[in-house]
Every structure is written in structure tokens, then in C-alpha cells.
Amino acid sequence: MQIRTMDDIEREKKKESRDKMRKDISEDINDVIENINILKRPNKEKKTIWGWLIRIIIFTVITILIVNFILGNIWLLKFLIKSLFFGG
């Protein structure tokens, strides 16, 4: 059997009180975090047909602009080369 001194008993009491305080603090922090999560607005998912339709329209417009720019540059280059070298 081990002999326990007053210092050992005091150390154990201090450790128990610190553990209890840590537990209480962690519970308080968890409560605060839960309250914050409750106050946040829920994420509204805009996965409706209108969202997809708008994305498709924007993608189509951008694609048409890019293709038009490329084809316009090719036509302009062809026109300038014909004007410069063939005089026409």
C-alpha cells in the first residue's frame, strides 16, 4: 500500500478541479458554437431550372463571341492579304 501525503491529496484535488473547469469551459464553448450555427442563414441552393438556364445562356453567348472573334479575324486577314497581294 502506498502512503499518500497531504501534498498528494492537494495535487489530486487541484487536478480534479482543473479537469472540471476544462470540461465546463469546453461545454460552454460548444454551446456558443451551436448558437452561432443556429443564427447562420441556411444555404439556399439555387439549383432550379432558371439557374441552369441562365448558365447555359451565358455559356452560349460567350462561346458565340469567341467563335465570332476568331472567324472575324480569319476573314479580315484573308481580305487584307487579298488586297495587298492581288490588288483586288
PDB file of N, CA, C and O in Angstrom:
ATOM      1  N   MET A   1       0.839  -1.179   0.000  1.00  0.00           N
ATOM      2  CA  MET A   1       0.000   0.000   0.000  1.00  0.00           C
ATOM      3  C   MET A   1       0.881   1.237   0.000  1.00  0.00           C
ATOM      4  O   MET A   1       1.911   1.309   0.670  1.00  0.00           O
ATOM      5  N   GLN A   2       0.426   2.207  -0.783  1.00  0.00           N
ATOM      6  CA  GLN A   2       1.223   3.414  -0.928  1.00  0.00           C
ATOM      7  C   GLN A   2       0.719   4.466   0.053  1.00  0.00           C
ATOM      8  O   GLN A   2      -0.482   4.599   0.286  1.00  0.00           O
ATOM      9  N   ILE A   3       1.630   5.185   0.602  1.00  0.00           N
ATOM     10  CA  ILE A   3       1.266   6.215   1.573  1.00  0.00           C
ATOM     11  C   ILE A   3       1.042   7.518   0.813  1.00  0.00           C
ATOM     12  O   ILE A   3       1.866   7.949   0.007  1.00  0.00           O
ATOM     13  N   ARG A   4      -0.099   8.122   1.101  1.00  0.00           N
ATOM     14  CA  ARG A   4      -0.427   9.390   0.437  1.00  0.00           C
ATOM     15  C   ARG A   4      -0.237  10.528   1.433  1.00  0.00           C
ATOM     16  O   ARG A   4      -0.709  10.482   2.568  1.00  0.00           O
ATOM     17  N   THR A   5       0.459  11.530   0.971  1.00  0.00           N
ATOM     18  CA  THR A   5       0.692  12.687   1.822  1.00  0.00           C
ATOM     19  C   THR A   5      -0.345  13.757   1.527  1.00  0.00           C
ATOM     20  O   THR A   5      -1.129  13.628   0.587  1.00  0.00           O
ATOM     21  N   MET A   6      -0.348  14.783   2.308  1.00  0.00           N
ATOM     22  CA  MET A   6      -1.265  15.911   2.096  1.00  0.00           C
ATOM     23  C   MET A   6      -0.988  16.582   0.754  1.00  0.00           C
ATOM     24  O   MET A   6      -1.906  17.054   0.082  1.00  0.00           O
ATOM     25  N   ASP A   7       0.266  16.618   0.381  1.00  0.00           N
ATOM     26  CA  ASP A   7       0.614  17.206  -0.915  1.00  0.00           C
ATOM     27  C   ASP A   7      -0.021  16.423  -2.056  1.00  0.00           C
ATOM     28  O   ASP A   7      -0.532  17.007  -3.012  1.00  0.00           O
ATOM     29  N   ASP A   8       0.014  15.084  -1.948  1.00  0.00           N
ATOM     30  CA  ASP A   8      -0.609  14.260  -2.990  1.00  0.00           C
ATOM     31  C   ASP A   8      -2.110  14.511  -3.063  1.00  0.00           C
ATOM     32  O   ASP A   8      -2.675  14.619  -4.151  1.00  0.00           O
ATOM     33  N   ILE A   9      -2.732  14.600  -1.940  1.00  0.00           N
ATOM     34  CA  ILE A   9      -4.179  14.837  -1.894  1.00  0.00           C
ATOM     35  C   ILE A   9      -4.506  16.203  -2.481  1.00  0.00           C
ATOM     36  O   ILE A   9      -5.456  16.334  -3.252  1.00  0.00           O
ATOM     37  N   GLU A  10      -3.737  17.208  -2.128  1.00  0.00           N
ATOM     38  CA  GLU A  10      -3.957  18.561  -2.663  1.00  0.00           C
ATOM     39  C   GLU A  10      -3.743  18.590  -4.174  1.00  0.00           C
ATOM     40  O   GLU A  10      -4.494  19.240  -4.902  1.00  0.00           O
ATOM     41  N   ARG A  11      -2.726  17.890  -4.635  1.00  0.00           N
ATOM     42  CA  ARG A  11      -2.448  17.819  -6.058  1.00  0.00           C
ATOM     43  C   ARG A  11      -3.612  17.165  -6.806  1.00  0.00           C
ATOM     44  O   ARG A  11      -4.014  17.637  -7.869  1.00  0.00           O
ATOM     45  N   GLU A  12      -4.144  16.092  -6.253  1.00  0.00           N
ATOM     46  CA  GLU A  12      -5.286  15.421  -6.872  1.00  0.00           C
ATOM     47  C   GLU A  12      -6.518  16.321  -6.907  1.00  0.00           C
ATOM     48  O   GLU A  12      -7.232  16.368  -7.908  1.00  0.00           O
ATOM     49  N   LYS A  13      -6.761  17.025  -5.820  1.00  0.00           N
ATOM     50  CA  LYS A  13      -7.910  17.937  -5.770  1.00  0.00           C
ATOM     51  C   LYS A  13      -7.751  19.061  -6.804  1.00  0.00           C
ATOM     52  O   LYS A  13      -8.699  19.429  -7.498  1.00  0.00           O
ATOM     53  N   LYS A  14      -6.554  19.582  -6.883  1.00  0.00           N
ATOM     54  CA  LYS A  14      -6.292  20.649  -7.845  1.00  0.00           C
ATOM     55  C   LYS A  14      -6.481  20.127  -9.273  1.00  0.00           C
ATOM     56  O   LYS A  14      -7.054  20.811 -10.122  1.00  0.00           O
ATOM     57  N   LYS A  15      -5.987  18.896  -9.528  1.00  0.00           N
ATOM     58  CA  LYS A  15      -6.137  18.305 -10.854  1.00  0.00           C
ATOM     59  C   LYS A  15      -7.610  18.066 -11.165  1.00  0.00           C
ATOM     60  O   LYS A  15      -8.053  18.337 -12.281  1.00  0.00           O
ATOM     61  N   GLU A  16      -8.369  17.568 -10.207  1.00  0.00           N
ATOM     62  CA  GLU A  16      -9.805  17.345 -10.415  1.00  0.00           C
ATOM     63  C   GLU A  16     -10.536  18.652 -10.679  1.00  0.00           C
ATOM     64  O   GLU A  16     -11.420  18.709 -11.534  1.00  0.00           O
ATOM     65  N   SER A  17     -10.175  19.699  -9.951  1.00  0.00           N
ATOM     66  CA  SER A  17     -10.848  20.986 -10.157  1.00  0.00           C
ATOM     67  C   SER A  17     -10.490  21.564 -11.534  1.00  0.00           C
ATOM     68  O   SER A  17     -11.341  22.159 -12.195  1.00  0.00           O
ATOM     69  N   ARG A  18      -9.248  21.392 -11.961  1.00  0.00           N
ATOM     70  CA  ARG A  18      -8.851  21.862 -13.296  1.00  0.00           C
ATOM     71  C   ARG A  18      -9.578  21.066 -14.378  1.00  0.00           C
ATOM     72  O   ARG A  18     -10.042  21.640 -15.364  1.00  0.00           O
ATOM     73  N   ASP A  19      -9.681  19.739 -14.198  1.00  0.00           N
ATOM     74  CA  ASP A  19     -10.408  18.914 -15.165  1.00  0.00           C
ATOM     75  C   ASP A  19     -11.871  19.329 -15.240  1.00  0.00           C
ATOM     76  O   ASP A  19     -12.439  19.407 -16.329  1.00  0.00           O
ATOM     77  N   LYS A  20     -12.477  19.594 -14.098  1.00  0.00           N
ATOM     78  CA  LYS A  20     -13.876  20.036 -14.073  1.00  0.00           C
ATOM     79  C   LYS A  20     -14.016  21.386 -14.775  1.00  0.00           C
ATOM     80  O   LYS A  20     -14.965  21.605 -15.528  1.00  0.00           O
ATOM     81  N   MET A  21     -13.066  22.289 -14.522  1.00  0.00           N
ATOM     82  CA  MET A  21     -13.117  23.601 -15.153  1.00  0.00           C
ATOM     83  C   MET A  21     -12.953  23.466 -16.668  1.00  0.00           C
ATOM     84  O   MET A  21     -13.668  24.131 -17.417  1.00  0.00           O
ATOM     85  N   ARG A  22     -12.037  22.628 -17.131  1.00  0.00           N
ATOM     86  CA  ARG A  22     -11.852  22.398 -18.561  1.00  0.00           C
ATOM     87  C   ARG A  22     -13.132  21.850 -19.197  1.00  0.00           C
ATOM     88  O   ARG A  22     -13.541  22.279 -20.276  1.00  0.00           O
ATOM     89  N   LYS A  23     -13.751  20.894 -18.504  1.00  0.00           N
ATOM     90  CA  LYS A  23     -14.983  20.315 -19.018  1.00  0.00           C
ATOM     91  C   LYS A  23     -16.075  21.377 -19.120  1.00  0.00           C
ATOM     92  O   LYS A  23     -16.780  21.455 -20.126  1.00  0.00           O
ATOM     93  N   ASP A  24     -16.212  22.193 -18.077  1.00  0.00           N
ATOM     94  CA  ASP A  24     -17.227  23.259 -18.101  1.00  0.00           C
ATOM     95  C   ASP A  24     -16.957  24.264 -19.215  1.00  0.00           C
ATOM     96  O   ASP A  24     -17.876  24.690 -19.915  1.00  0.00           O
ATOM     97  N   ILE A  25     -15.695  24.637 -19.372  1.00  0.00           N
ATOM     98  CA  ILE A  25     -15.338  25.605 -20.416  1.00  0.00           C
ATOM     99  C   ILE A  25     -15.609  25.023 -21.799  1.00  0.00           C
ATOM    100  O   ILE A  25     -16.146  25.708 -22.670  1.00  0.00           O
ATOM    101  N   SER A  26     -15.238  23.754 -22.001  1.00  0.00           N
ATOM    102  CA  SER A  26     -15.476  23.153 -23.316  1.00  0.00           C
ATOM    103  C   SER A  26     -16.968  23.028 -23.603  1.00  0.00           C
ATOM    104  O   SER A  26     -17.386  23.200 -24.749  1.00  0.00           O
ATOM    105  N   GLU A  27     -17.777  22.734 -22.589  1.00  0.00           N
ATOM    106  CA  GLU A  27     -19.233  22.689 -22.789  1.00  0.00           C
ATOM    107  C   GLU A  27     -19.769  24.070 -23.142  1.00  0.00           C
ATOM    108  O   GLU A  27     -20.628  24.199 -24.013  1.00  0.00           O
ATOM    109  N   ASP A  28     -19.261  25.112 -22.465  1.00  0.00           N
ATOM    110  CA  ASP A  28     -19.700  26.477 -22.776  1.00  0.00           C
ATOM    111  C   ASP A  28     -19.319  26.863 -24.200  1.00  0.00           C
ATOM    112  O   ASP A  28     -20.116  27.473 -24.914  1.00  0.00           O
ATOM    113  N   ILE A  29     -18.118  26.514 -24.611  1.00  0.00           N
ATOM    114  CA  ILE A  29     -17.678  26.840 -25.966  1.00  0.00           C
ATOM    115  C   ILE A  29     -18.539  26.102 -26.991  1.00  0.00           C
ATOM    116  O   ILE A  29     -18.929  26.681 -28.005  1.00  0.00           O
ATOM    117  N   ASN A  30     -18.833  24.840 -26.734  1.00  0.00           N
ATOM    118  CA  ASN A  30     -19.693  24.082 -27.653  1.00  0.00           C
ATOM    119  C   ASN A  30     -21.085  24.694 -27.741  1.00  0.00           C
ATOM    120  O   ASN A  30     -21.671  24.741 -28.823  1.00  0.00           O
ATOM    121  N   ASP A  31     -21.625  25.168 -26.607  1.00  0.00           N
ATOM    122  CA  ASP A  31     -22.934  25.827 -26.631  1.00  0.00           C
ATOM    123  C   ASP A  31     -22.898  27.090 -27.475  1.00  0.00           C
ATOM    124  O   ASP A  31     -23.819  27.352 -28.247  1.00  0.00           O
ATOM    125  N   VAL A  32     -21.835  27.873 -27.329  1.00  0.00           N
ATOM    126  CA  VAL A  32     -21.710  29.111 -28.106  1.00  0.00           C
ATOM    127  C   VAL A  32     -21.616  28.790 -29.595  1.00  0.00           C
ATOM    128  O   VAL A  32     -22.259  29.448 -30.413  1.00  0.00           O
ATOM    129  N   ILE A  33     -20.826  27.789 -29.949  1.00  0.00           N
ATOM    130  CA  ILE A  33     -20.676  27.416 -31.361  1.00  0.00           C
ATOM    131  C   ILE A  33     -22.002  26.934 -31.928  1.00  0.00           C
ATOM    132  O   ILE A  33     -22.344  27.271 -33.062  1.00  0.00           O
ATOM    133  N   GLU A  34     -22.754  26.154 -31.163  1.00  0.00           N
ATOM    134  CA  GLU A  34     -24.067  25.701 -31.628  1.00  0.00           C
ATOM    135  C   GLU A  34     -25.007  26.888 -31.840  1.00  0.00           C
ATOM    136  O   GLU A  34     -25.767  26.912 -32.808  1.00  0.00           O
ATOM    137  N   ASN A  35     -24.960  27.867 -30.944  1.00  0.00           N
ATOM    138  CA  ASN A  35     -25.817  29.050 -31.099  1.00  0.00           C
ATOM    139  C   ASN A  35     -25.435  29.848 -32.332  1.00  0.00           C
ATOM    140  O   ASN A  35     -26.304  30.384 -33.020  1.00  0.00           O
ATOM    141  N   ILE A  36     -24.154  29.929 -32.614  1.00  0.00           N
ATOM    142  CA  ILE A  36     -23.707  30.644 -33.809  1.00  0.00           C
ATOM    143  C   ILE A  36     -24.189  29.917 -35.049  1.00  0.00           C
ATOM    144  O   ILE A  36     -24.655  30.552 -35.995  1.00  0.00           O
ATOM    145  N   ASN A  37     -24.085  28.597 -35.060  1.00  0.00           N
ATOM    146  CA  ASN A  37     -24.536  27.823 -36.210  1.00  0.00           C
ATOM    147  C   ASN A  37     -26.040  27.958 -36.423  1.00  0.00           C
ATOM    148  O   ASN A  37     -26.510  27.923 -37.560  1.00  0.00           O
ATOM    149  N   ILE A  38     -26.791  28.111 -35.349  1.00  0.00           N
ATOM    150  CA  ILE A  38     -28.238  28.291 -35.468  1.00  0.00           C
ATOM    151  C   ILE A  38     -28.541  29.651 -36.090  1.00  0.00           C
ATOM    152  O   ILE A  38     -29.487  29.778 -36.868  1.00  0.00           O
ATOM    153  N   LEU A  39     -27.747  30.669 -35.756  1.00  0.00           N
ATOM    154  CA  LEU A  39     -28.010  32.019 -36.255  1.00  0.00           C
ATOM    155  C   LEU A  39     -27.630  32.193 -37.714  1.00  0.00           C
ATOM    156  O   LEU A  39     -28.135  33.099 -38.376  1.00  0.00           O
ATOM    157  N   LYS A  40     -26.740  31.336 -38.233  1.00  0.00           N
ATOM    158  CA  LYS A  40     -26.341  31.462 -39.640  1.00  0.00           C
ATOM    159  C   LYS A  40     -27.529  31.157 -40.528  1.00  0.00           C
ATOM    160  O   LYS A  40     -28.372  30.319 -40.207  1.00  0.00           O
ATOM    161  N   ARG A  41     -27.577  31.850 -41.645  1.00  0.00           N
ATOM    162  CA  ARG A  41     -28.624  31.568 -42.616  1.00  0.00           C
ATOM    163  C   ARG A  41     -28.333  30.241 -43.290  1.00  0.00           C
ATOM    164  O   ARG A  41     -27.187  29.942 -43.625  1.00  0.00           O
ATOM    165  N   PRO A  42     -29.356  29.461 -43.482  1.00  0.00           N
ATOM    166  CA  PRO A  42     -29.113  28.218 -44.217  1.00  0.00           C
ATOM    167  C   PRO A  42     -28.805  28.530 -45.677  1.00  0.00           C
ATOM    168  O   PRO A  42     -29.360  29.460 -46.262  1.00  0.00           O
ATOM    169  N   ASN A  43     -27.918  27.741 -46.245  1.00  0.00           N
ATOM    170  CA  ASN A  43     -27.546  27.961 -47.640  1.00  0.00           C
ATOM    171  C   ASN A  43     -28.713  27.594 -48.540  1.00  0.00           C
ATOM    172  O   ASN A  43     -29.198  26.462 -48.535  1.00  0.00           O
ATOM    173  N   LYS A  44     -29.144  28.568 -49.303  1.00  0.00           N
ATOM    174  CA  LYS A  44     -30.219  28.309 -50.241  1.00  0.00           C
ATOM    175  C   LYS A  44     -29.600  27.768 -51.522  1.00  0.00           C
ATOM    176  O   LYS A  44     -28.748  28.411 -52.135  1.00  0.00           O
ATOM    177  N   GLU A  45     -30.029  26.606 -51.906  1.00  0.00           N
ATOM    178  CA  GLU A  45     -29.496  26.020 -53.132  1.00  0.00           C
ATOM    179  C   GLU A  45     -30.315  26.522 -54.300  1.00  0.00           C
ATOM    180  O   GLU A  45     -31.532  26.344 -54.344  1.00  0.00           O
ATOM    181  N   LYS A  46     -29.641  27.149 -55.243  1.00  0.00           N
ATOM    182  CA  LYS A  46     -30.314  27.683 -56.420  1.00  0.00           C
ATOM    183  C   LYS A  46     -30.100  26.743 -57.594  1.00  0.00           C
ATOM    184  O   LYS A  46     -29.578  27.140 -58.636  1.00  0.00           O
ATOM    185  N   LYS A  47     -30.500  25.521 -57.419  1.00  0.00           N
ATOM    186  CA  LYS A  47     -30.336  24.512 -58.458  1.00  0.00           C
ATOM    187  C   LYS A  47     -31.622  24.381 -59.272  1.00  0.00           C
ATOM    188  O   LYS A  47     -31.950  23.302 -59.764  1.00  0.00           O
ATOM    189  N   THR A  48     -32.328  25.467 -59.403  1.00  0.00           N
ATOM    190  CA  THR A  48     -33.581  25.401 -60.143  1.00  0.00           C
ATOM    191  C   THR A  48     -33.308  25.445 -61.641  1.00  0.00           C
ATOM    192  O   THR A  48     -32.166  25.592 -62.077  1.00  0.00           O
ATOM    193  N   ILE A  49     -34.363  25.317 -62.406  1.00  0.00           N
ATOM    194  CA  ILE A  49     -34.233  25.338 -63.865  1.00  0.00           C
ATOM    195  C   ILE A  49     -33.759  26.704 -64.338  1.00  0.00           C
ATOM    196  O   ILE A  49     -33.048  26.804 -65.338  1.00  0.00           O
ATOM    197  N   TRP A  50     -34.150  27.757 -63.624  1.00  0.00           N
ATOM    198  CA  TRP A  50     -33.730  29.111 -64.022  1.00  0.00           C
ATOM    199  C   TRP A  50     -32.230  29.285 -63.868  1.00  0.00           C
ATOM    200  O   TRP A  50     -31.593  29.908 -64.718  1.00  0.00           O
ATOM    201  N   GLY A  51     -31.660  28.755 -62.815  1.00  0.00           N
ATOM    202  CA  GLY A  51     -30.206  28.847 -62.629  1.00  0.00           C
ATOM    203  C   GLY A  51     -29.446  28.152 -63.740  1.00  0.00           C
ATOM    204  O   GLY A  51     -28.474  28.689 -64.270  1.00  0.00           O
ATOM    205  N   TRP A  52     -29.894  26.951 -64.091  1.00  0.00           N
ATOM    206  CA  TRP A  52     -29.244  26.225 -65.176  1.00  0.00           C
ATOM    207  C   TRP A  52     -29.456  26.921 -66.505  1.00  0.00           C
ATOM    208  O   TRP A  52     -28.546  26.980 -67.332  1.00  0.00           O
ATOM    209  N   LEU A  53     -30.659  27.450 -66.716  1.00  0.00           N
ATOM    210  CA  LEU A  53     -30.951  28.144 -67.966  1.00  0.00           C
ATOM    211  C   LEU A  53     -30.057  29.373 -68.134  1.00  0.00           C
ATOM    212  O   LEU A  53     -29.538  29.623 -69.222  1.00  0.00           O
ATOM    213  N   ILE A  54     -29.881  30.131 -67.068  1.00  0.00           N
ATOM    214  CA  ILE A  54     -29.026  31.324 -67.123  1.00  0.00           C
ATOM    215  C   ILE A  54     -27.584  30.919 -67.404  1.00  0.00           C
ATOM    216  O   ILE A  54     -26.902  31.575 -68.192  1.00  0.00           O
ATOM    217  N   ARG A  55     -27.111  29.851 -66.772  1.00  0.00           N
ATOM    218  CA  ARG A  55     -25.731  29.387 -67.021  1.00  0.00           C
ATOM    219  C   ARG A  55     -25.545  28.963 -68.465  1.00  0.00           C
ATOM    220  O   ARG A  55     -24.527  29.273 -69.084  1.00  0.00           O
ATOM    221  N   ILE A  56     -26.522  28.260 -68.998  1.00  0.00           N
ATOM    222  CA  ILE A  56     -26.432  27.816 -70.395  1.00  0.00           C
ATOM    223  C   ILE A  56     -26.431  29.011 -71.341  1.00  0.00           C
ATOM    224  O   ILE A  56     -25.677  29.035 -72.314  1.00  0.00           O
ATOM    225  N   ILE A  57     -27.271  30.001 -71.058  1.00  0.00           N
ATOM    226  CA  ILE A  57     -27.338  31.197 -71.911  1.00  0.00           C
ATOM    227  C   ILE A  57     -26.008  31.946 -71.869  1.00  0.00           C
ATOM    228  O   ILE A  57     -25.487  32.348 -72.910  1.00  0.00           O
ATOM    229  N   ILE A  58     -25.464  32.133 -70.682  1.00  0.00           N
ATOM    230  CA  ILE A  58     -24.183  32.849 -70.549  1.00  0.00           C
ATOM    231  C   ILE A  58     -23.080  32.088 -71.282  1.00  0.00           C
ATOM    232  O   ILE A  58     -22.285  32.694 -72.000  1.00  0.00           O
ATOM    233  N   PHE A  59     -23.022  30.770 -71.109  1.00  0.00           N
ATOM    234  CA  PHE A  59     -22.010  29.963 -71.796  1.00  0.00           C
ATOM    235  C   PHE A  59     -22.164  30.063 -73.312  1.00  0.00           C
ATOM    236  O   PHE A  59     -21.170  30.154 -74.033  1.00  0.00           O
ATOM    237  N   THR A  60     -23.402  30.047 -73.793  1.00  0.00           N
ATOM    238  CA  THR A  60     -23.654  30.139 -75.233  1.00  0.00           C
ATOM    239  C   THR A  60     -23.211  31.485 -75.777  1.00  0.00           C
ATOM    240  O   THR A  60     -22.572  31.552 -76.828  1.00  0.00           O
ATOM    241  N   VAL A  61     -23.543  32.554 -75.075  1.00  0.00           N
ATOM    242  CA  VAL A  61     -23.170  33.899 -75.535  1.00  0.00           C
ATOM    243  C   VAL A  61     -21.648  34.039 -75.582  1.00  0.00           C
ATOM    244  O   VAL A  61     -21.101  34.570 -76.548  1.00  0.00           O
ATOM    245  N   ILE A  62     -20.975  33.570 -74.551  1.00  0.00           N
ATOM    246  CA  ILE A  62     -19.508  33.659 -74.528  1.00  0.00           C
ATOM    247  C   ILE A  62     -18.905  32.837 -75.667  1.00  0.00           C
ATOM    248  O   ILE A  62     -17.962  33.280 -76.323  1.00  0.00           O
ATOM    249  N   THR A  63     -19.443  31.652 -75.898  1.00  0.00           N
ATOM    250  CA  THR A  63     -18.938  30.805 -76.984  1.00  0.00           C
ATOM    251  C   THR A  63     -19.144  31.473 -78.335  1.00  0.00           C
ATOM    252  O   THR A  63     -18.245  31.458 -79.175  1.00  0.00           O
ATOM    253  N   ILE A  64     -20.324  32.062 -78.556  1.00  0.00           N
ATOM    254  CA  ILE A  64     -20.597  32.745 -79.827  1.00  0.00           C
ATOM    255  C   ILE A  64     -19.651  33.923 -80.023  1.00  0.00           C
ATOM    256  O   ILE A  64     -19.156  34.142 -81.129  1.00  0.00           O
ATOM    257  N   LEU A  65     -19.395  34.683 -78.959  1.00  0.00           N
ATOM    258  CA  LEU A  65     -18.481  35.817 -79.075  1.00  0.00           C
ATOM    259  C   LEU A  65     -17.068  35.359 -79.429  1.00  0.00           C
ATOM    260  O   LEU A  65     -16.408  35.976 -80.266  1.00  0.00           O
ATOM    261  N   ILE A  66     -16.609  34.299 -78.808  1.00  0.00           N
ATOM    262  CA  ILE A  66     -15.256  33.806 -79.089  1.00  0.00           C
ATOM    263  C   ILE A  66     -15.154  33.297 -80.524  1.00  0.00           C
ATOM    264  O   ILE A  66     -14.202  33.622 -81.233  1.00  0.00           O
ATOM    265  N   VAL A  67     -16.126  32.506 -80.950  1.00  0.00           N
ATOM    266  CA  VAL A  67     -16.105  31.973 -82.320  1.00  0.00           C
ATOM    267  C   VAL A  67     -16.188  33.112 -83.323  1.00  0.00           C
ATOM    268  O   VAL A  67     -15.470  33.112 -84.323  1.00  0.00           O
ATOM    269  N   ASN A  68     -17.062  34.090 -83.062  1.00  0.00           N
ATOM    270  CA  ASN A  68     -17.205  35.234 -83.956  1.00  0.00           C
ATOM    271  C   ASN A  68     -15.899  36.024 -84.045  1.00  0.00           C
ATOM    272  O   ASN A  68     -15.512  36.460 -85.130  1.00  0.00           O
ATOM    273  N   PHE A  69     -15.232  36.208 -82.936  1.00  0.00           N
ATOM    274  CA  PHE A  69     -13.964  36.932 -82.922  1.00  0.00           C
ATOM    275  C   PHE A  69     -12.916  36.194 -83.749  1.00  0.00           C
ATOM    276  O   PHE A  69     -12.197  36.807 -84.538  1.00  0.00           O
ATOM    277  N   ILE A  70     -12.832  34.883 -83.568  1.00  0.00           N
ATOM    278  CA  ILE A  70     -11.836  34.101 -84.308  1.00  0.00           C
ATOM    279  C   ILE A  70     -12.141  34.114 -85.802  1.00  0.00           C
ATOM    280  O   ILE A  70     -11.256  34.370 -86.618  1.00  0.00           O
ATOM    281  N   LEU A  71     -13.403  33.837 -86.161  1.00  0.00           N
ATOM    282  CA  LEU A  71     -13.752  33.818 -87.579  1.00  0.00           C
ATOM    283  C   LEU A  71     -13.629  35.205 -88.214  1.00  0.00           C
ATOM    284  O   LEU A  71     -13.241  35.326 -89.376  1.00  0.00           O
ATOM    285  N   GLY A  72     -13.956  36.235 -87.461  1.00  0.00           N
ATOM    286  CA  GLY A  72     -13.801  37.600 -87.965  1.00  0.00           C
ATOM    287  C   GLY A  72     -12.351  37.936 -88.239  1.00  0.00           C
ATOM    288  O   GLY A  72     -12.042  38.580 -89.242  1.00  0.00           O
ATOM    289  N   ASN A  73     -11.465  37.515 -87.370  1.00  0.00           N
ATOM    290  CA  ASN A  73     -10.040  37.759 -87.585  1.00  0.00           C
ATOM    291  C   ASN A  73      -9.523  37.000 -88.791  1.00  0.00           C
ATOM    292  O   ASN A  73      -8.705  37.519 -89.550  1.00  0.00           O
ATOM    293  N   ILE A  74      -9.994  35.774 -88.975  1.00  0.00           N
ATOM    294  CA  ILE A  74      -9.574  34.999 -90.142  1.00  0.00           C
ATOM    295  C   ILE A  74     -10.056  35.682 -91.426  1.00  0.00           C
ATOM    296  O   ILE A  74      -9.289  35.811 -92.380  1.00  0.00           O
ATOM    297  N   TRP A  75     -11.316  36.118 -91.457  1.00  0.00           N
ATOM    298  CA  TRP A  75     -11.852  36.791 -92.636  1.00  0.00           C
ATOM    299  C   TRP A  75     -11.091  38.084 -92.926  1.00  0.00           C
ATOM    300  O   TRP A  75     -10.768  38.381 -94.077  1.00  0.00           O
ATOM    301  N   LEU A  76     -10.806  38.858 -91.857  1.00  0.00           N
ATOM    302  CA  LEU A  76     -10.081  40.115 -92.022  1.00  0.00           C
ATOM    303  C   LEU A  76      -8.679  39.860 -92.561  1.00  0.00           C
ATOM    304  O   LEU A  76      -8.222  40.577 -93.451  1.00  0.00           O
ATOM    305  N   LEU A  77      -8.001  38.865 -92.043  1.00  0.00           N
ATOM    306  CA  LEU A  77      -6.665  38.528 -92.513  1.00  0.00           C
ATOM    307  C   LEU A  77      -6.711  38.102 -93.986  1.00  0.00           C
ATOM    308  O   LEU A  77      -5.869  38.524 -94.778  1.00  0.00           O
ATOM    309  N   LYS A  78      -7.671  37.285 -94.346  1.00  0.00           N
ATOM    310  CA  LYS A  78      -7.821  36.837 -95.725  1.00  0.00           C
ATOM    311  C   LYS A  78      -8.094  38.031 -96.644  1.00  0.00           C
ATOM    312  O   LYS A  78      -7.510  38.119 -97.723  1.00  0.00           O
ATOM    313  N   PHE A  79      -8.967  38.944 -96.234  1.00  0.00           N
ATOM    314  CA  PHE A  79      -9.306  40.131 -97.009  1.00  0.00           C
ATOM    315  C   PHE A  79      -8.091  41.033 -97.200  1.00  0.00           C
ATOM    316  O   PHE A  79      -7.854  41.524 -98.304  1.00  0.00           O
ATOM    317  N   LEU A  80      -7.319  41.257 -96.136  1.00  0.00           N
ATOM    318  CA  LEU A  80      -6.139  42.123 -96.225  1.00  0.00           C
ATOM    319  C   LEU A  80      -5.056  41.502 -97.094  1.00  0.00           C
ATOM    320  O   LEU A  80      -4.412  42.208 -97.869  1.00  0.00           O
ATOM    321  N   ILE A  81      -4.844  40.203 -96.981  1.00  0.00           N
ATOM    322  CA  ILE A  81      -3.842  39.541 -97.826  1.00  0.00           C
ATOM    323  C   ILE A  81      -4.241  39.631 -99.293  1.00  0.00           C
ATOM    324  O   ILE A  81      -3.404  39.886-100.159  1.00  0.00           O
ATOM    325  N   LYS A  82      -5.532  39.417 -99.567  1.00  0.00           N
ATOM    326  CA  LYS A  82      -6.010  39.506-100.957  1.00  0.00           C
ATOM    327  C   LYS A  82      -5.844  40.921-101.476  1.00  0.00           C
ATOM    328  O   LYS A  82      -5.459  41.113-102.629  1.00  0.00           O
ATOM    329  N   SER A  83      -6.132  41.930-100.633  1.00  0.00           N
ATOM    330  CA  SER A  83      -5.998  43.330-101.059  1.00  0.00           C
ATOM    331  C   SER A  83      -4.536  43.695-101.295  1.00  0.00           C
ATOM    332  O   SER A  83      -4.224  44.395-102.258  1.00  0.00           O
ATOM    333  N   LEU A  84      -3.652  43.239-100.445  1.00  0.00           N
ATOM    334  CA  LEU A  84      -2.246  43.607-100.557  1.00  0.00           C
ATOM    335  C   LEU A  84      -1.562  42.937-101.740  1.00  0.00           C
ATOM    336  O   LEU A  84      -0.830  43.598-102.477  1.00  0.00           O
ATOM    337  N   PHE A  85      -1.781  41.656-101.937  1.00  0.00           N
ATOM    338  CA  PHE A  85      -1.010  40.913-102.919  1.00  0.00           C
ATOM    339  C   PHE A  85      -1.705  40.756-104.272  1.00  0.00           C
ATOM    340  O   PHE A  85      -1.043  40.617-105.301  1.00  0.00           O
ATOM    341  N   PHE A  86      -3.022  40.778-104.269  1.00  0.00           N
ATOM    342  CA  PHE A  86      -3.709  40.534-105.513  1.00  0.00           C
ATOM    343  C   PHE A  86      -4.430  41.769-106.048  1.00  0.00           C
ATOM    344  O   PHE A  86      -5.035  41.721-107.119  1.00  0.00           O
ATOM    345  N   GLY A  87      -4.367  42.875-105.305  1.00  0.00           N
ATOM    346  CA  GLY A  87      -4.874  44.161-105.750  1.00  0.00           C
ATOM    347  C   GLY A  87      -6.373  44.212-105.928  1.00  0.00           C
ATOM    348  O   GLY A  87      -6.861  45.031-106.707  1.00  0.00           O
ATOM    349  N   GLY A  88      -7.093  43.407-105.270  1.00  0.00           N
ATOM    350  CA  GLY A  88      -8.462  43.325-105.598  1.00  0.00           C
ATOM    351  C   GLY A  88      -9.484  43.755-104.695  1.00  0.00           C
ATOM    352  O   GLY A  88     -10.669  43.668-105.016  1.00  0.00           O
TER     353      GLY A  88
END
